[in-house]
Amino acid sequence: MMENKKESGYIWLHYRVINVKTTINGETVWYINKLKNLLLKIKHFFIKPKYMKNATKYSEKKINSN
């Protein structure tokens, strides 16, 4: 059976899916590269992204139990 696959020209390979970066609402929050990640953390320390600004606004709201 393996000989038939080799003769037909198909080569079966294993592959991995790797996320290069992750975004939330269009803002990049994580890179696979550690140096880029460090620079992004430094940037977020001085300039807060939109998703972080909105998180505090929604967390301060109290839910009415009535």
Secondary structure, DSSP 8 states (H G I E B T S, - for coil): -HHHHHHHT----------SEEEETTEEEEESSHHHHHHHHHHHHHS--HHHHHHHHHHS------
